[in-house]
Amino acid sequence: MTLFLFNFLLAIAWMAFNADFSLTGFVAGFALGHLVLWLARPLYPGQRYFHVLWGSFGYILWLVKEIWVSSWKVARSVLGFGPAVRPAVVAVPLDVRTDMEITLLASSVTLTPGTLSLDVSPDRRTLYVHTMFGEDAATVRDDIKLAMERRILELLR
Amino acid sequence: MNMAEHLHQALVGLLAVGGAFFCLVAALGVVRLPDALTRMHASSKAGALGCGMVLVAVALFFPGIDVLARAIAAILFLLLSTPVAAHMIGRAIYASEPPDSVIAPYDELRGSADDPAVRMRQAHAKGAEKHAAQPPSAKIRTGDVT
């Protein structure tokens, strides 16, 4: 968090030196500041800033790809030449624990077409997912646990 | 017109038409899919992707920081608000179905202790009990039954 603040301040400083208070100026300053902080990273042992920043970037790209792939699947199914619609509600046991992790996982599941998070059990150990293509509950569980949850845990822990 | 401009225009056109296509599919899905929860899949998500693609096309077509910033903000808020709304609507649909109705052929939630319909009925029963147990003069404070 401190490193993010440093990076932000470096971007502001860059904008001030160039008298260029535009979005381009900010992006350029942020990128340059990020490079400087990255070169100086041995000074901050145990920081997670670079891991989290680049990890979230990668995660968003991966999620966009997932949304695209499964939107296509749902679209084909709606138009009548895709896989048959077999609604199912599957209980997914959760390894994520904190509010942040559960929210991120549930939202990602909902954003991916074909799956919709219905409910989190009161003890927060199970996520109930409604899926459009529920031929096999184990496959649905694996898709969410091995692909999505693993990525979220790698990103946030 | 040079090559880059042709490519730029083709990309913008593809994105706009693709976005419109996904919006159309979302509308068709609402008509064609069998039940309320399945329709949610089509309406909320395909719609979000369609709108996102149209917004990206707009951002590419009008060069300028102001348009770009607004397009990014719009996509961001779309991605933030869609899942929350879908989650709440889906949960409401599920909880308001009669408890013996079959929403999905394979269902691990219906009838279990976590079933929102069951939990809602329990909360209701508890509230009614509390309500009945209190003397009439105390009824004004029963807003906090849950």
Boltz contact constraints between the chains, C-beta under 6 A:
constraints:
  - contact:
      token1: [A, 23]
      token2: [B, 65]
      max_distance: 6.0
  - contact:
      token1: [A, 23]
      token2: [B, 69]
      max_distance: 6.0
  - contact:
      token1: [A, 67]
      token2: [B, 49]
      max_distance: 6.0
  - contact:
      token1: [A, 71]
      token2: [B, 46]
      max_distance: 6.0
  - contact:
      token1: [A, 71]
      token2: [B, 49]
      max_distance: 6.0
  - contact:
      token1: [A, 74]
      token2: [B, 41]
      max_distance: 6.0
  - contact:
      token1: [A, 75]
      token2: [B, 25]
      max_distance: 6.0
  - contact:
      token1: [A, 78]
      token2: [B, 25]
      max_distance: 6.0
  - contact:
      token1: [A, 78]
      token2: [B, 28]
      max_distance: 6.0
  - contact:
      token1: [A, 78]
      token2: [B, 29]
      max_distance: 6.0
  - contact:
      token1: [A, 78]
      token2: [B, 32]
      max_distance: 6.0
  - contact:
      token1: [A, 78]
      token2: [B, 42]
      max_distance: 6.0
  - contact:
      token1: [A, 87]
      token2: [B, 38]
      max_distance: 6.0
  - contact:
      token1: [A, 87]
      token2: [B, 104]
      max_distance: 6.0
  - contact:
      token1: [A, 88]
      token2: [B, 104]
      max_distance: 6.0
  - contact:
      token1: [A, 88]
      token2: [B, 106]
      max_distance: 6.0
  - contact:
      token1: [A, 89]
      token2: [B, 104]
      max_distance: 6.0
  - contact:
      token1: [A, 89]
      token2: [B, 107]
      max_distance: 6.0
  - contact:
      token1: [A, 89]
      token2: [B, 108]
      max_distance: 6.0
  - contact:
      token1: [A, 89]
      token2: [B, 109]
      max_distance: 6.0
  - contact:
      token1: [A, 90]
      token2: [B, 108]
      max_distance: 6.0
  - contact:
      token1: [A, 91]
      token2: [B, 108]
      max_distance: 6.0
  - contact:
      token1: [A, 107]
      token2: [B, 83]
      max_distance: 6.0
  - contact:
      token1: [A, 110]
      token2: [B, 83]
      max_distance: 6.0
  - contact:
      token1: [A, 110]
      token2: [B, 86]
      max_distance: 6.0
  - contact:
      token1: [A, 110]
      token2: [B, 87]
      max_distance: 6.0
  - contact:
      token1: [A, 111]
      token2: [B, 83]
      max_distance: 6.0
  - contact:
      token1: [A, 113]
      token2: [B, 41]
      max_distance: 6.0
  - contact:
      token1: [A, 113]
      token2: [B, 45]
      max_distance: 6.0
  - contact:
      token1: [A, 116]
      token2: [B, 40]
      max_distance: 6.0
  - contact:
      token1: [A, 116]
      token2: [B, 90]
      max_distance: 6.0
  - contact:
      token1: [A, 117]
      token2: [B, 87]
      max_distance: 6.0
  - contact:
      token1: [A, 118]
      token2: [B, 90]
      max_distance: 6.0
  - contact:
      token1: [A, 118]
      token2: [B, 91]
      max_distance: 6.0
  - contact:
      token1: [A, 118]
      token2: [B, 94]
      max_distance: 6.0
  - contact:
      token1: [A, 119]
      token2: [B, 91]
      max_distance: 6.0
  - contact:
      token1: [A, 119]
      token2: [B, 116]
      max_distance: 6.0
  - contact:
      token1: [A, 121]
      token2: [B, 114]
      max_distance: 6.0
  - contact:
      token1: [A, 128]
      token2: [B, 109]
      max_distance: 6.0
  - contact:
      token1: [A, 130]
      token2: [B, 37]
      max_distance: 6.0
  - contact:
      token1: [A, 132]
      token2: [B, 38]
      max_distance: 6.0
  - contact:
      token1: [A, 132]
      token2: [B, 41]
      max_distance: 6.0
  - contact:
      token1: [A, 134]
      token2: [B, 106]
      max_distance: 6.0
